[in-house]
Amino acid sequence: MNTTLADEGRQTETLAVRAWAEGRRVFMELTDGRIFGFPSDRFRRLSDASDAELRKVRLRLNGYALRWENLDEDITVPGVVAGHFELPPPARGALAVHEEHAEHPHTGRKRRAGRRT
């Protein structure tokens, strides 16, 4: 079970109060105010869905699950927040192209291709 520490020092389960999709990403507003998003291509049925189908996401079980009735797909909020996805992330090569043009987080200078910092 994925939990968060509430102000009173007790553990509470991670639940969503709102869910929506923008483009190919699904977002949730959690009960503690955090916004959490994930790429739809991390789940088989969502990866094949159209943008319009993705936008039909609904909350179920008092915010414990996301439901796409038209896709017959249910995903638990605590599972997604904990990083439990059905499919792996994109291949490392796709990320490397982006990283070679990114700025170093500490110096702000552009990274050089083929070099890790």
Backbone bond lengths (Angstrom), bond angles and torsions (degrees), N, CA, C in turn:
res aa  C-N    CA-C-N  psi(-1)  N-CA   C-N-CA  omega(-1)  CA-C   N-CA-C  phi
1 M - - - 1.430 - - 1.519 108.53 -
2 N 1.328 117.53 133.21 1.449 122.55 177.72 1.518 108.17 -90.03
3 T 1.328 117.36 127.00 1.454 120.40 -176.12 1.517 110.64 -129.83
4 T 1.323 115.06 159.90 1.454 121.58 172.82 1.512 107.95 -126.05
5 L 1.313 116.15 157.92 1.447 121.12 -179.23 1.520 108.37 -91.21
6 A 1.314 117.48 118.44 1.462 122.33 179.47 1.527 109.61 -81.78
7 D 1.342 116.34 166.82 1.469 121.81 -177.98 1.520 112.66 -55.49
8 E 1.310 118.26 -35.07 1.456 121.24 -177.88 1.520 112.69 -78.35
9 G 1.340 117.59 1.48 1.446 120.40 178.77 1.514 113.75 85.58
10 R 1.307 117.97 8.50 1.463 119.66 177.69 1.523 109.51 -101.38
11 Q 1.307 116.87 159.45 1.460 122.30 -179.56 1.524 109.21 -89.22
12 T 1.331 116.25 135.85 1.456 121.32 176.48 1.522 108.63 -129.54
13 E 1.302 116.77 150.18 1.460 121.24 -179.10 1.524 110.64 -75.88
14 T 1.319 116.15 145.39 1.458 122.07 178.72 1.525 109.01 -73.36
15 L 1.338 115.85 119.08 1.457 122.61 179.97 1.524 109.41 -131.45
16 A 1.310 116.30 158.90 1.462 121.67 178.55 1.525 109.83 -106.11
17 V 1.335 115.36 148.06 1.462 120.73 175.21 1.521 110.89 -108.50
18 R 1.343 115.94 -12.26 1.459 120.67 -179.22 1.514 108.68 -158.14
19 A 1.330 117.13 147.71 1.467 122.25 177.16 1.521 108.48 -142.61
20 W 1.351 115.57 144.33 1.450 121.02 177.96 1.522 109.06 -159.40
21 A 1.320 115.55 165.89 1.466 121.21 177.50 1.517 108.51 -125.22
22 E 1.330 114.66 139.25 1.464 122.47 174.11 1.519 106.60 -129.00
23 G 1.323 115.74 116.02 1.455 119.29 -176.08 1.517 109.51 60.88
24 R 1.319 116.84 -126.18 1.468 121.22 -177.30 1.531 112.09 -100.59
25 R 1.340 118.48 15.56 1.463 122.25 179.36 1.521 110.24 -114.63
26 V 1.325 114.58 144.58 1.468 121.87 176.76 1.525 106.89 -110.27
27 F 1.329 116.32 134.54 1.455 122.29 -178.43 1.518 110.76 -121.47
28 M 1.336 114.73 151.38 1.462 121.50 175.47 1.518 107.89 -136.81
29 E 1.316 116.29 139.82 1.460 120.65 168.68 1.515 105.77 -98.94
30 L 1.322 116.32 121.68 1.461 121.05 -177.24 1.529 110.72 -86.72
31 T 1.320 116.16 162.82 1.456 121.23 -176.84 1.526 112.88 -60.37
32 D 1.326 117.75 -24.39 1.474 120.72 179.18 1.527 112.29 -89.39
33 G 1.350 117.69 5.46 1.454 121.80 176.31 1.513 115.11 96.00
34 R 1.331 118.60 -10.81 1.462 120.27 178.43 1.528 110.01 -69.32
35 I 1.321 115.31 148.41 1.460 122.15 172.34 1.525 106.05 -107.05
36 F 1.309 116.17 127.24 1.461 121.66 -178.05 1.517 107.92 -123.70
37 G 1.318 117.04 132.83 1.454 121.10 178.57 1.511 111.74 -132.11
38 F 1.318 115.69 154.17 1.461 120.53 177.57 1.525 109.30 -146.88
39 P 1.340 116.73 152.10 1.469 120.16 178.13 1.528 110.77 -73.62
40 S 1.312 115.73 135.87 1.468 120.00 -177.64 1.526 112.29 -64.29
41 D 1.332 117.74 -21.61 1.466 118.99 -178.55 1.523 113.54 -73.81
42 R 1.309 118.89 4.22 1.461 121.92 175.70 1.531 111.55 -85.94
43 F 1.360 117.27 -3.48 1.463 122.29 176.65 1.526 108.64 -131.15
44 R 1.339 117.00 133.99 1.471 121.87 -174.24 1.525 113.30 -53.99
45 R 1.310 117.06 -55.14 1.470 119.47 -175.66 1.523 112.03 -65.56
46 L 1.309 116.97 -34.29 1.465 119.56 179.24 1.520 110.94 -73.43
47 S 1.315 117.59 -33.68 1.467 120.32 -178.55 1.523 111.47 -65.85
48 D 1.327 117.07 -28.50 1.464 121.62 179.16 1.531 112.82 -89.43
49 A 1.318 117.69 -7.28 1.471 121.74 -175.51 1.527 110.97 -79.68
50 S 1.318 115.04 152.78 1.468 120.22 173.98 1.535 108.61 -78.26
51 D 1.317 116.25 165.78 1.467 120.25 176.98 1.527 110.45 -59.29
52 A 1.327 116.47 -40.21 1.466 120.56 179.36 1.529 111.09 -63.23
53 E 1.332 117.07 -40.22 1.468 120.29 177.64 1.524 111.11 -66.00
54 L 1.326 117.33 -39.53 1.470 120.58 178.84 1.523 111.44 -61.80
55 R 1.326 116.73 -36.17 1.470 120.52 -178.53 1.531 112.83 -67.44
56 K 1.311 118.02 -10.98 1.470 121.30 -179.57 1.524 112.91 -85.95
57 V 1.324 117.76 19.48 1.465 122.13 179.88 1.530 109.38 -67.15
58 R 1.329 115.28 140.67 1.461 122.72 177.84 1.520 109.01 -133.71
59 L 1.324 115.69 153.26 1.463 120.46 173.80 1.520 109.14 -86.51
60 R 1.314 115.84 142.17 1.461 122.36 176.42 1.521 109.03 -132.42
61 L 1.313 115.06 164.77 1.473 122.83 175.66 1.532 111.82 53.66
62 N 1.333 115.31 47.63 1.471 121.85 177.58 1.525 113.27 57.12
63 G 1.333 116.72 36.92 1.453 121.12 176.92 1.514 114.80 90.94
64 Y 1.322 117.59 5.66 1.462 121.57 -179.61 1.527 111.93 -80.93
65 A 1.338 117.47 -24.95 1.468 120.18 -174.63 1.523 111.88 -139.30
66 L 1.327 114.67 151.35 1.459 122.90 170.55 1.521 107.00 -97.98
67 R 1.330 116.28 139.80 1.460 120.41 -177.49 1.515 111.06 -133.10
68 W 1.336 115.08 130.75 1.462 122.84 170.77 1.523 105.92 -114.69
69 E 1.314 116.76 96.67 1.465 121.72 -177.47 1.528 110.74 -59.01
70 N 1.343 117.29 -45.24 1.467 121.79 -177.08 1.530 112.71 -65.77
71 L 1.336 117.46 -22.70 1.467 121.41 179.54 1.523 112.34 -103.62
72 D 1.340 116.92 -4.89 1.462 123.38 -175.25 1.536 110.07 53.64
73 E 1.336 115.63 48.84 1.467 122.09 -177.75 1.525 110.61 -123.98
74 D 1.321 115.50 132.60 1.462 123.29 175.48 1.521 108.35 -127.63
75 I 1.324 116.78 133.56 1.462 122.21 179.51 1.516 107.33 -133.99
76 T 1.335 117.73 131.82 1.457 119.54 -179.38 1.524 110.41 -80.50
77 V 1.317 115.00 140.70 1.460 121.25 178.73 1.534 110.77 -64.40
78 P 1.350 119.54 -50.37 1.469 118.37 178.82 1.527 113.24 -58.49
79 G 1.331 117.39 -35.08 1.457 120.78 179.76 1.514 112.31 -64.68
80 V 1.329 117.06 -45.21 1.461 121.11 -179.89 1.527 110.39 -66.46
81 V 1.333 116.78 -43.91 1.465 120.10 -179.83 1.535 110.45 -61.94
82 A 1.325 117.00 -32.99 1.465 121.81 178.44 1.531 112.27 -79.06
83 G 1.344 117.38 -5.57 1.460 120.44 177.59 1.510 114.60 89.37
84 H 1.326 117.30 20.43 1.469 120.86 179.42 1.529 109.05 -90.56
85 F 1.331 115.50 96.55 1.456 121.94 179.79 1.516 109.85 -109.92
86 E 1.326 115.60 156.46 1.459 121.44 -178.86 1.532 111.91 -76.73
87 L 1.332 116.42 -36.06 1.459 121.43 -176.59 1.530 110.20 -117.68
88 P 1.335 116.99 152.89 1.468 120.24 179.64 1.529 110.87 -70.92
89 P 1.327 116.61 164.29 1.472 119.38 175.67 1.522 110.33 -68.37
90 P 1.331 117.14 169.61 1.464 119.97 178.38 1.521 110.80 -57.15
91 A 1.309 116.02 158.51 1.466 121.73 -179.68 1.522 110.50 -56.05
92 R 1.308 116.40 146.98 1.467 122.51 -178.38 1.525 111.39 -57.41
93 G 1.304 118.56 -33.58 1.462 122.06 -179.89 1.516 112.67 -59.11
94 A 1.317 117.39 -35.96 1.457 121.12 179.05 1.522 110.49 -66.40
95 L 1.331 117.03 -35.32 1.459 120.69 178.85 1.519 111.38 -75.68
96 A 1.315 117.70 -33.87 1.461 121.50 -176.79 1.521 111.40 -62.55
97 V 1.316 117.71 -37.12 1.462 120.81 179.24 1.520 109.10 -62.26
98 H 1.314 116.91 -42.71 1.465 121.43 178.72 1.529 110.59 -66.28
99 E 1.309 117.62 -42.04 1.462 121.75 -175.93 1.526 112.78 -66.29
100 E 1.331 117.80 -31.94 1.464 118.29 -176.52 1.519 111.50 -67.81
101 H 1.316 117.72 -18.22 1.456 121.67 178.16 1.522 112.19 -103.32
102 A 1.308 117.01 -1.16 1.459 121.11 -177.68 1.517 111.16 -81.42
103 E 1.335 114.88 158.46 1.457 119.96 175.99 1.520 109.85 -85.57
104 H 1.323 115.62 147.77 1.454 121.27 175.63 1.525 107.46 -65.86
105 P 1.352 118.68 135.51 1.465 120.63 -175.07 1.526 114.26 -64.86
106 H 1.338 118.48 -23.35 1.462 120.75 -176.71 1.523 113.43 -100.70
107 T 1.323 117.66 -37.51 1.461 120.27 -175.62 1.518 113.30 -97.60
108 G 1.344 117.14 -23.22 1.452 120.62 -178.07 1.520 113.70 79.77
109 R 1.356 117.34 -3.11 1.466 120.48 178.22 1.518 110.09 -81.71
110 K 1.304 115.07 155.30 1.467 121.08 177.88 1.523 109.10 -65.93
111 R 1.325 116.38 139.75 1.464 121.01 174.99 1.512 109.60 -78.27
112 R 1.330 115.91 151.01 1.456 120.20 176.00 1.509 109.48 -92.52
113 A 1.324 117.19 143.71 1.458 122.54 -179.97 1.507 110.74 -57.86
114 G 1.326 116.47 139.45 1.456 122.04 175.86 1.515 114.24 78.48
115 R 1.310 117.54 6.72 1.450 120.72 -178.17 1.512 110.83 -122.27
116 R 1.301 116.85 132.44 1.474 121.51 179.32 1.515 109.32 -99.91
117 T 1.339 114.19 141.07 1.464 118.95 176.60 1.493 110.38 -125.71
